[in-house]
Amino acid sequence: MYVDPFKSNVIDLPEEKDLASILLRAVELGVSDIHLSAGDPPMFRLHGSITPTNMEKLDRESLHNMLYDLLDDYQRKTLERDKELDFALQFGKLARFRVNCFYNQRGEGAVFRVIPSVIKSFDELGLPPILKTIAEKPRGMVLVTGPTGSGKTTTLATMVDYVNNTREDHILTIEDPIEFVHQHKKCIVNQREVGPNTKSFSNALRAALREDPDVILVGEMRDLETIQLALTAAETGHLVFGTLHTQSAPKTCDRIIDVFPPQQQGLVRAMFAESFQAIVCQALLKKASGKGRVAALEIMLGTAATRSLIREAKTHQLPTIIQTSQKHGMQSLDQNLRDLLMRGIITKKDAMTKANNPEYIVRNAEGDLEEKAGVQQAAPFNPNRQRVSTAMPTMPWAPPSAAVPNAPGPPPPAVPDSSASSTSVPTPSSFPFLHKK
């Protein structure tokens, strides 16, 4: 009998202790990653937390046999030569896994990332509608960034699937390895994997410009040559999707430009400013309910203001433009975190952990939460406090009659002489301070 993973710190596995049973159980529970390491039992990452299983510790020999049964001769030689290996594993129609095998001090190890068999829509992922508008751009560069495990690949797969359903184009992807598999819908989709299908990202990008693509997906923009070719593709009329491991839009701009030598950065800055369409920075957080995770996004669009700041090397001013351009669809990560916190989707602790400026969360969210709950603490009643008069204040030249008894009232206003000119010319005597020594 299985133990409910939400009520126990240990996940119960079926009696069959083979790799297939472990992977199927992980898919059944909605696990994101499976960790196998010699000397430890299998571990699952469930809703962002590492959770042990009730399986016995894996010894070195059994894990070695378990992993080598998955590999062909070429992959075995690559693992033994490079001491690490990336590949994708298709489990029929049930699931797909991105696998990384490696060596550690105790022997082999492996991490299996679960890739959903069905690509979810924007609404199912809770992504804002502006991402649809971004995916409809005919050309330019769209970057989805964030730390490892933040859901960049899932967001990009949804955007590419949206293009596949709404346009009649040629989509070319370059990945390492291929994760989400896209079927031909309205578009032709060709997916190339580094290793089996091409030697490198740069080689595939160089050839892509001669393969009549409309949309190009670059799985990772790792080096100068790949970034340069991606910029060239975006400038020559292609829609280019790419990923980086940066955590904010300004840092993404700096990373793209700083890769190049100093003498080329001015030209690259101008190229990037004109070609980029959007930068989406993403972070994944646990839901307050403990079941599932939600994405928080920072979105910067290519507008006249953002392009100008990038061109003039004033990326430090981009956060201000992002925060004040919500009407255009932009939002900072901290603004989105505050919104998720206000809606009760995430906890304050997690919001503070992921925020670029935790003080913003403290300063804005606490007051908003109090206002939302209707908590307005009234000032204590003081019977001796002075009443505030609602009468009109007296003019400074007319002291109150109560202050000076029997004082004459204010002089009546002077009646202007109709024979005099409507405008009087000031004389030096009108400005006594001019004569003061």
NORKA-V569830 format. One record per residue. N is the residue number from 1. RES is the residue in three letters. PHI is phi as a letter, one per 30 degrees, with the letter a starting at -180 (* if undefined). Layout:
n = [N & N]
res = [RES & RES]
phi = [PHI & PHI]
This chain:
n = [1 & 2 & 3 & 4 & 5 & 6 & 7 & 8 & 9 & 10 & 11 & 12 & 13 & 14 & 15 & 16 & 17 & 18 & 19 & 20 & 21 & 22 & 23 & 24 & 25 & 26 & 27 & 28 & 29 & 30 & 31 & 32 & 33 & 34 & 35 & 36 & 37 & 38 & 39 & 40 & 41 & 42 & 43 & 44 & 45 & 46 & 47 & 48 & 49 & 50 & 51 & 52 & 53 & 54 & 55 & 56 & 57 & 58 & 59 & 60 & 61 & 62 & 63 & 64 & 65 & 66 & 67 & 68 & 69 & 70 & 71 & 72 & 73 & 74 & 75 & 76 & 77 & 78 & 79 & 80 & 81 & 82 & 83 & 84 & 85 & 86 & 87 & 88 & 89 & 90 & 91 & 92 & 93 & 94 & 95 & 96 & 97 & 98 & 99 & 100 & 101 & 102 & 103 & 104 & 105 & 106 & 107 & 108 & 109 & 110 & 111 & 112 & 113 & 114 & 115 & 116 & 117 & 118 & 119 & 120 & 121 & 122 & 123 & 124 & 125 & 126 & 127 & 128 & 129 & 130 & 131 & 132 & 133 & 134 & 135 & 136 & 137 & 138 & 139 & 140 & 141 & 142 & 143 & 144 & 145 & 146 & 147 & 148 & 149 & 150 & 151 & 152 & 153 & 154 & 155 & 156 & 157 & 158 & 159 & 160 & 161 & 162 & 163 & 164 & 165 & 166 & 167 & 168 & 169 & 170 & 171 & 172 & 173 & 174 & 175 & 176 & 177 & 178 & 179 & 180 & 181 & 182 & 183 & 184 & 185 & 186 & 187 & 188 & 189 & 190 & 191 & 192 & 193 & 194 & 195 & 196 & 197 & 198 & 199 & 200 & 201 & 202 & 203 & 204 & 205 & 206 & 207 & 208 & 209 & 210 & 211 & 212 & 213 & 214 & 215 & 216 & 217 & 218 & 219 & 220 & 221 & 222 & 223 & 224 & 225 & 226 & 227 & 228 & 229 & 230 & 231 & 232 & 233 & 234 & 235 & 236 & 237 & 238 & 239 & 240 & 241 & 242 & 243 & 244 & 245 & 246 & 247 & 248 & 249 & 250 & 251 & 252 & 253 & 254 & 255 & 256 & 257 & 258 & 259 & 260 & 261 & 262 & 263 & 264 & 265 & 266 & 267 & 268 & 269 & 270 & 271 & 272 & 273 & 274 & 275 & 276 & 277 & 278 & 279 & 280 & 281 & 282 & 283 & 284 & 285 & 286 & 287 & 288 & 289 & 290 & 291 & 292 & 293 & 294 & 295 & 296 & 297 & 298 & 299 & 300 & 301 & 302 & 303 & 304 & 305 & 306 & 307 & 308 & 309 & 310 & 311 & 312 & 313 & 314 & 315 & 316 & 317 & 318 & 319 & 320 & 321 & 322 & 323 & 324 & 325 & 326 & 327 & 328 & 329 & 330 & 331 & 332 & 333 & 334 & 335 & 336 & 337 & 338 & 339 & 340 & 341 & 342 & 343 & 344 & 345 & 346 & 347 & 348 & 349 & 350 & 351 & 352 & 353 & 354 & 355 & 356 & 357 & 358 & 359 & 360 & 361 & 362 & 363 & 364 & 365 & 366 & 367 & 368 & 369 & 370 & 371 & 372 & 373 & 374 & 375 & 376 & 377 & 378 & 379 & 380 & 381 & 382 & 383 & 384 & 385 & 386 & 387 & 388 & 389 & 390 & 391 & 392 & 393 & 394 & 395 & 396 & 397 & 398 & 399 & 400 & 401 & 402 & 403 & 404 & 405 & 406 & 407 & 408 & 409 & 410 & 411 & 412 & 413 & 414 & 415 & 416 & 417 & 418 & 419 & 420 & 421 & 422 & 423 & 424 & 425 & 426 & 427 & 428 & 429 & 430 & 431 & 432 & 433 & 434 & 435 & 436 & 437]
res = [MET & TYR & VAL & ASP & PRO & PHE & LYS & SER & ASN & VAL & ILE & ASP & LEU & PRO & GLU & GLU & LYS & ASP & LEU & ALA & SER & ILE & LEU & LEU & ARG & ALA & VAL & GLU & LEU & GLY & VAL & SER & ASP & ILE & HIS & LEU & SER & ALA & GLY & ASP & PRO & PRO & MET & PHE & ARG & LEU & HIS & GLY & SER & ILE & THR & PRO & THR & ASN & MET & GLU & LYS & LEU & ASP & ARG & GLU & SER & LEU & HIS & ASN & MET & LEU & TYR & ASP & LEU & LEU & ASP & ASP & TYR & GLN & ARG & LYS & THR & LEU & GLU & ARG & ASP & LYS & GLU & LEU & ASP & PHE & ALA & LEU & GLN & PHE & GLY & LYS & LEU & ALA & ARG & PHE & ARG & VAL & ASN & CYS & PHE & TYR & ASN & GLN & ARG & GLY & GLU & GLY & ALA & VAL & PHE & ARG & VAL & ILE & PRO & SER & VAL & ILE & LYS & SER & PHE & ASP & GLU & LEU & GLY & LEU & PRO & PRO & ILE & LEU & LYS & THR & ILE & ALA & GLU & LYS & PRO & ARG & GLY & MET & VAL & LEU & VAL & THR & GLY & PRO & THR & GLY & SER & GLY & LYS & THR & THR & THR & LEU & ALA & THR & MET & VAL & ASP & TYR & VAL & ASN & ASN & THR & ARG & GLU & ASP & HIS & ILE & LEU & THR & ILE & GLU & ASP & PRO & ILE & GLU & PHE & VAL & HIS & GLN & HIS & LYS & LYS & CYS & ILE & VAL & ASN & GLN & ARG & GLU & VAL & GLY & PRO & ASN & THR & LYS & SER & PHE & SER & ASN & ALA & LEU & ARG & ALA & ALA & LEU & ARG & GLU & ASP & PRO & ASP & VAL & ILE & LEU & VAL & GLY & GLU & MET & ARG & ASP & LEU & GLU & THR & ILE & GLN & LEU & ALA & LEU & THR & ALA & ALA & GLU & THR & GLY & HIS & LEU & VAL & PHE & GLY & THR & LEU & HIS & THR & GLN & SER & ALA & PRO & LYS & THR & CYS & ASP & ARG & ILE & ILE & ASP & VAL & PHE & PRO & PRO & GLN & GLN & GLN & GLY & LEU & VAL & ARG & ALA & MET & PHE & ALA & GLU & SER & PHE & GLN & ALA & ILE & VAL & CYS & GLN & ALA & LEU & LEU & LYS & LYS & ALA & SER & GLY & LYS & GLY & ARG & VAL & ALA & ALA & LEU & GLU & ILE & MET & LEU & GLY & THR & ALA & ALA & THR & ARG & SER & LEU & ILE & ARG & GLU & ALA & LYS & THR & HIS & GLN & LEU & PRO & THR & ILE & ILE & GLN & THR & SER & GLN & LYS & HIS & GLY & MET & GLN & SER & LEU & ASP & GLN & ASN & LEU & ARG & ASP & LEU & LEU & MET & ARG & GLY & ILE & ILE & THR & LYS & LYS & ASP & ALA & MET & THR & LYS & ALA & ASN & ASN & PRO & GLU & TYR & ILE & VAL & ARG & ASN & ALA & GLU & GLY & ASP & LEU & GLU & GLU & LYS & ALA & GLY & VAL & GLN & GLN & ALA & ALA & PRO & PHE & ASN & PRO & ASN & ARG & GLN & ARG & VAL & SER & THR & ALA & MET & PRO & THR & MET & PRO & TRP & ALA & PRO & PRO & SER & ALA & ALA & VAL & PRO & ASN & ALA & PRO & GLY & PRO & PRO & PRO & PRO & ALA & VAL & PRO & ASP & SER & SER & ALA & SER & SER & THR & SER & VAL & PRO & THR & PRO & SER & SER & PHE & PRO & PHE & LEU & HIS & LYS & LYS]
phi = [* & d & c & d & d & d & c & b & d & b & c & d & c & d & d & d & c & d & d & d & d & d & d & d & d & d & d & d & d & i & d & c & b & c & c & c & b & d & j & b & d & e & c & c & c & c & h & j & c & d & b & d & c & d & d & d & d & d & d & d & d & d & d & e & d & d & d & d & d & d & c & d & d & d & d & d & d & d & d & d & d & c & i & a & a & c & a & c & b & c & c & i & c & d & a & b & b & c & c & b & c & a & c & b & d & c & k & d & b & a & b & c & c & d & c & e & d & c & d & d & d & e & d & d & d & i & d & d & d & d & d & d & d & d & d & d & d & d & a & j & c & b & c & c & b & k & d & e & i & c & j & d & d & d & d & d & d & d & d & d & d & d & d & d & c & c & b & c & b & c & c & b & c & b & b & b & d & d & c & d & c & c & d & d & c & d & c & d & b & c & c & c & c & d & j & d & c & a & d & a & d & d & d & d & d & d & d & d & d & c & c & h & d & c & b & b & c & c & e & b & c & d & b & d & d & d & d & d & d & d & d & d & d & d & d & c & j & c & c & c & c & b & b & b & c & c & c & a & d & d & d & d & d & d & d & d & d & d & d & d & d & e & d & c & d & d & d & d & e & d & d & d & d & d & c & d & c & a & b & c & c & b & b & c & b & d & d & d & d & i & c & j & b & b & c & c & b & c & b & b & c & d & c & e & d & d & d & d & d & d & d & c & h & c & d & d & c & d & e & d & d & d & d & c & b & d & d & c & j & d & a & d & d & d & d & d & d & d & d & d & d & d & d & i & d & b & c & d & d & d & d & d & d & c & d & d & b & e & d & d & d & d & d & c & d & d & d & d & d & d & d & d & d & i & d & b & d & d & d & d & d & b & d & c & d & d & d & c & d & c & d & d & d & d & d & d & d & c & d & d & d & d & d & b & d & h & d & d & d & d & d & d & d & d & c & d & d & d & d & d & d & d & b & c & c & d & c & e & d & d & b & d & d & d & c & d & c]
